[in-house]
């Protein structure tokens, strides 16, 4: 199997993400003449490649795909934002309200407080945390 020339690689890079992989596949799997397929592809894309590559900021198909993926990733919410919205939705809160996670923690801490009141020993970190939370709740009671 022959290697692509520099010009063939450049023109193919305008049309496909991985010119070498495309050429390997073409040589291994194409039922017709791979050289004819290569020539046809180069012929279809050579003029567009020359015009585009002469301009500023030219990107190959692979570079464009990577830049597009980075732009999309930058616009997607982080996993923390997605989780917060999912927690809020599952707990019946409006997305964007962070009370949902606090409500979950409150239920967990109430259960640990009940365990402590029933005589179950807690690890020191949980006992300390529970003490701080209960002190805040005592200082700032929930309105009835």
C-alpha positions in Angstrom: 0.0 0.0 0.0 1.4 3.3 -1.0 1.5 6.5 1.1 -0.3 9.6 0.2 1.6 12.5 -1.2 1.8 15.8 0.7 -0.8 17.4 -1.7 -3.1 14.4 -1.5 -3.0 14.5 2.3 -3.6 18.3 2.3 -6.7 18.0 0.0 -8.1 15.0 1.8 -7.6 16.8 5.2 -10.0 19.4 3.9 -12.6 16.8 3.2 -12.1 14.1 5.8 -11.0 14.0 9.5 -8.2 11.5 9.1 -6.8 11.3 5.5 -4.4 8.4 6.3 -7.3 6.3 7.8 -9.5 7.1 4.8 -6.8 6.0 2.4 -6.0 2.8 4.3 -9.7 1.9 4.3 -10.0 2.8 0.6 -7.1 0.5 -0.3 -8.3 -2.3 1.9 -12.0 -2.3 1.4 -12.9 -0.5 -1.8 -14.2 -2.9 -4.4 -13.1 -0.8 -7.4 -9.8 0.9 -8.1 -8.6 2.7 -4.9 -6.4 5.0 -7.0 -9.5 6.0 -9.1 -11.5 6.7 -5.9 -8.6 8.8 -4.5 -8.3 10.7 -7.8 -12.1 11.4 -7.8 -12.1 12.6 -4.2 -9.1 14.8 -4.8 -10.8 16.2 -7.9 -14.0 17.0 -6.1 -12.3 18.8 -3.2 -9.1 20.3 -4.7 -10.6 23.7 -5.8 -12.5 24.1 -2.5 -9.3 23.3 -0.6 -7.2 25.8 -2.5 -9.7 28.6 -2.1 -10.3 27.9 1.6 -6.6 27.3 2.6 -5.6 30.6 1.0 -7.7 32.5 3.4 -6.9 33.5 7.0 -7.7 31.0 9.8 -8.0 27.9 7.6 -8.7 24.7 9.5 -8.6 21.2 8.3 -11.7 19.1 8.8 -10.1 17.5 11.9 -9.2 20.9 13.4 -12.7 22.3 12.6 -14.3 19.2 14.3 -12.1 19.7 17.4 -12.9 23.4 17.6 -16.6 22.7 17.2 -16.5 20.1 19.9 -14.7 22.5 22.2 -17.3 25.3 21.5 -20.2 22.9 22.3 -18.5 21.6 25.4 -18.1 25.2 26.6 -21.8 25.9 26.1 -22.9 22.7 27.9 -23.7 22.9 31.6 -21.2 21.3 34.0 -22.0 18.0 35.6 -22.6 19.9 38.9 -25.2 22.1 37.1 -26.8 19.1 35.5 -26.9 17.2 38.8 -28.3 20.2 40.7 -31.1 20.5 38.1 -31.8 16.8 38.3 -31.9 16.9 42.1 -34.2 19.9 41.9 -36.5 18.2 39.4 -36.6 14.9 41.3 -37.4 16.7 44.6 -40.1 18.9 43.1 -38.2 22.1 43.1 -37.7 24.6 40.3 -34.4 24.2 38.5 -32.0 26.8 39.7 -33.2 26.6 43.3 -30.5 25.0 45.4 -32.9 24.2 48.3 -33.4 20.7 47.0 -29.9 19.5 48.0 -30.2 21.3 51.3 -33.6 19.5 51.9 -31.9 16.1 51.3 -29.1 16.9 53.7 -31.7 18.0 56.3 -33.5 14.7 56.0 -30.2 12.8 56.4 -29.1 14.8 59.4 -32.6 14.3 61.0 -32.1 10.6 60.7 -28.6 10.8 62.2 -30.0 12.9 65.0 -32.7 10.2 65.7 -30.0 7.5 65.7 -28.0 9.6 68.2 -31.1 10.1 70.4 -31.7 6.4 70.3 -28.2 5.7 71.6 -26.4 4.7 68.4 -22.9 6.0 68.6 -21.9 8.2 65.6 -18.4 8.8 64.2 -16.9 11.9 65.6 -17.1 13.9 62.4 -20.9 13.3 62.1 -21.5 14.0 65.8 -19.6 17.3 65.4 -21.5 18.2 62.2 -24.8 17.4 63.7 -24.0 19.5 66.8 -23.2 22.5 64.5 -26.4 22.1 62.5 -28.6 21.7 65.6 -27.0 24.8 67.1 -27.8 26.8 64.0 -31.4 25.5 64.0 -31.8 26.4 67.6 -30.4 29.9 67.0 -32.6 30.4 63.9 -35.8 28.5 64.2 -38.0 27.7 61.2 -41.0 30.0 61.2 -44.3 28.1 61.9 
